[in-house]
Amino acid sequence: MAKARALSIHQLTAGWRFKQTDGTAKDVWMSVKRVPTNVHLDLMDHGKIPDPFLGFNELEAEWVADKAWTYKIELPEITESNDGIAHVLAFDGLDTFATVKLNGNIILESDNMFIPHRLDVTKKLNPGQKNTLEIDFASARLEAIKIKEKYPDHKWVGFNGDMSRLAVRKAQYHWGWDWGPILNTCGPWREVRLETYQARIQDLRIDYKLDNNLKSVHGTISASIEGASVHSVNFDVFDGDKLVFRETAKISECAAKVEFHVNNPKLWYPHGYGEQPLYSITATVLADGVELHQSTRRTGFRKGELVQEPDEIGKSFYFRVNGVDVFCGGSDWIPADSFTPRVTEEKYRKWLELMVDGYQVMIRIWGGGIWEEDIFYDICDELGILIWQDFMFGCGNYPAFPEILRSIKEECTANVTRLRHHPSIIIYAGNNEDYQVQESYGLTYDYEDKDPGSWLKTDFPARYIYEKLLPDVVAAESPHVPYHPGSPWGDGLKTSNPKVGDMHQWNVWHGTQEKYQIFDTLGGRFNSEFGMEAFPHIDTIKYYCTDPSQLYPQSHMLDFHNKADGHERRIATYLVENFRTKTGLESFIHLTQLSQAEALMFGYRGWRRQWGQNRHCGGALVWQLNDCWPVTSWSIVDYFLRKKPAFYAMRRALAPIAIAVKRAHFDWSVVHARVPKTSDYEVWVASQGPLEVVATVELRYISVQSGKEIKDKVVKKGIKLVPNGTTDVFSGTIDNRDVEPHVLAVRILIDGKIISRDVDWPQPLKYLDFKGRGVEVLPRGDTIVVRAEKPTKGLVFEERSGVLVHDSAIDIVPGDEQVIKVRGLRKQDEPLRWTYLGKD
């Protein structure tokens, strides 16, 4: 009898070659550095296209998308198979129209980049001989156009990119977006493997429930098995190295299942609310004492709820984890590169650690990008970042013909199955803004019609995907995660309804271009998108601006690296309304970044206050955390991980304890530019913690011009902060006619230590004179001491590679020296450069 054989894997990373499919010369095959890859990366390596991120080079790479490309590799030699040994080719992702050939014979035709494929090639391989794997990738752009033309009756409408993209299950941002280039990729974009095994665990699933008092967890662990040579599966649950559960189950109909129970489980919480303990759940198949295959899932036990309950406003929308209400301040996420195979684990970790450092609890994986890499979700589990996971549909009226529905179901089942063990995933949403497309184009939507079959016959057939197909997939594969039909969406009402569901608030920047000072009044029950554009740092601009004569704010090359419609007039509007404009590039960058920081501060600060007002606002996710290339966009951190000032403004507003002061906004820059006689103001504190905290709050009134206090400061001691809510501290009235312009400066102290500061300024800032601020910035080892003789707005430090500044974009008032921590700055290094609003 033959010896049992363990699973072996050949990662097919090296040894690939590629060429343009219709090339005929013998020397057209070119080497490939590594797979996973995109064809653009390989063409750049061979100097066939310039780096599309530089200058106008994106235009020089456009031709690539209209060609077909072929990749090939010689497989490792295999020996003759017997005793149930299987050889399988595994493709984790082929982008997108792929014809796979083994020794010249077609073994797969695929048209969805998000579907993994496993092909049993045992009988198709030639033992002891050369076996060649070849993949032809047709042009997704041209194929999309063909499919669109095949269905002329469908209404191909939406926002961003060519509408033929809706016909193809491929990352939609590859067709270009209002923050990204048109770079339509192809290639083996995820791992390719040759696996040899006798038996394999195909899937390992954990279903569990916590009891009501959260003191025990019980559920089932099930495994589906390929291969007939095994009869039982060993199941283990580990807490670190400690075994907390072990059982063996017989295999019946290619599956094995056990009930499990863990007493006093360590519960998984989002960061800032508790720890992130992770349990390892392992299934092992053995034969003749040989471990044939072992599969492990790392999970955390937690009870996650989306709380949607009628209230005095409408209907709530917030998240509760293990009985704790969580205000979800955070960001939206786009793919971190136009060419995702080059995003390393280290880069993912840096991005996600930024969120923890910025007190951001939730990240929303946007529906026009990709189902993210496993490592992304693993890191979120480790760091305690909640994930709002969109399904991959964005800004369009998607078709629902039978073939695409089959493909969508396979794609979504595969990915929900892959991801269901991650405690970080707290919600699935059906799409990004597709219900807004329905509204914008007047597509048929009758919420009272509950017959899914009838939806397919309307001009908005995608409703069937979002309200039937996807919820069925989630219910079957990941029933412990709530499903929401779209983002934004609320019970079939208008997507702009502020009383129910989630909202994308784009009337600051887009739409009616409201003043950012009133951002908090424009929000809904959960603000899952909003934002303000800002230029990236000068070093990022100098990286892509290949012509030094183009280094000015309105140049063609800089405009080319801003894909937002009407960006010139929108940036100009917000600058001219609020600041004394400057035209030098670095000064202009600073102003756009301050505008963004101010806008997001007004939003986050006010919406967090509303959290404490009967959960009026359940969270706010800025559009967007990151960039996929060097660009001017709404990101708060640019492509090179250089933070914009808005990152710090958000960080202060989302801190565990954050004080706030705000005078009522009066739009005195318009309607005869008249100053209101008086302005009311309020001071409040937001506190995240579960316990009541006793604090002292100080309020000072400081002249903008002289830096002197115009009246005595107010100190209130023994203030009891409401846990997980907001506490109103002061209110009052400012005399604008007889008292000179002044700032309101507040601090909160706990046990004599300053915990948080805030400064409220007369608006608009353009009316104020910032000359002669008397600013001192004193580097002292791993700190920088900052002080000023007069109130100073928006002191920003240079973002230097390898140097981490604890705080930036700060306001400084006389008599309140601030000490900023800094890491990575060596004694011999030049001090960080800095500037502030109005600095000469």
CORHU-V865519 format. One record per run of one state. SS is the DSSP state (A for helix, B for strand, O for the rest). FROM is the first residue (numbers start at 0). LEN is the number of residues. Records with the same first field share a line. If there is no record, write none. Layout:
BEGIN
SS=FROM-LEN + FROM-LEN
END
This chain:
BEGIN
O=0-7 + 11-5 + 20-5 + 28-1 + 31-7 + 45-11 + 60-1 + 66-2 + 74-11 + 91-3 + 95-1 + 102-2 + 110-1 + 112-4 + 120-11 + 138-1 + 150-7 + 158-4 + 167-1 + 169-2 + 175-1 + 177-2 + 180-6 + 187-4 + 197-2 + 210-5 + 226-5 + 239-2 + 250-1 + 252-2 + 263-3 + 268-7 + 276-2 + 287-2 + 299-1 + 301-2 + 307-2 + 310-4 + 315-2 + 321-2 + 326-1 + 333-6 + 342-2 + 357-4 + 365-8 + 383-2 + 390-3 + 394-1 + 396-5 + 419-5 + 429-2 + 432-1 + 440-11 + 455-7 + 477-4 + 484-2 + 487-15 + 504-11 + 522-4 + 529-4 + 534-3 + 544-3 + 550-5 + 560-6 + 578-6 + 611-7 + 622-10 + 633-3 + 637-5 + 643-1 + 653-3 + 663-14 + 687-5 + 703-5 + 721-3 + 735-6 + 750-2 + 760-4 + 767-8 + 780-2 + 787-4 + 797-6 + 805-4 + 812-5 + 823-10 + 835-5
B=7-4 + 16-4 + 29-2 + 68-6 + 85-6 + 94-1 + 96-6 + 104-6 + 111-1 + 116-4 + 131-7 + 157-1 + 168-1 + 176-1 + 179-1 + 186-1 + 191-6 + 199-11 + 215-11 + 231-8 + 241-9 + 251-1 + 254-9 + 266-2 + 275-1 + 278-9 + 289-10 + 300-1 + 303-4 + 309-1 + 314-1 + 317-4 + 323-3 + 327-6 + 361-4 + 385-5 + 393-1 + 395-1 + 424-5 + 431-1 + 481-3 + 486-1 + 502-2 + 526-3 + 533-1 + 618-4 + 632-1 + 636-1 + 642-1 + 656-7 + 677-10 + 692-11 + 708-13 + 724-11 + 741-9 + 752-8 + 775-5 + 782-5 + 791-6 + 803-2 + 809-3 + 817-6 + 833-2
A=25-3 + 38-7 + 56-4 + 61-5 + 139-11 + 162-5 + 171-4 + 339-3 + 344-13 + 373-10 + 401-18 + 433-7 + 451-4 + 462-15 + 515-7 + 537-7 + 547-3 + 555-5 + 566-12 + 584-27 + 644-9 + 764-3
END
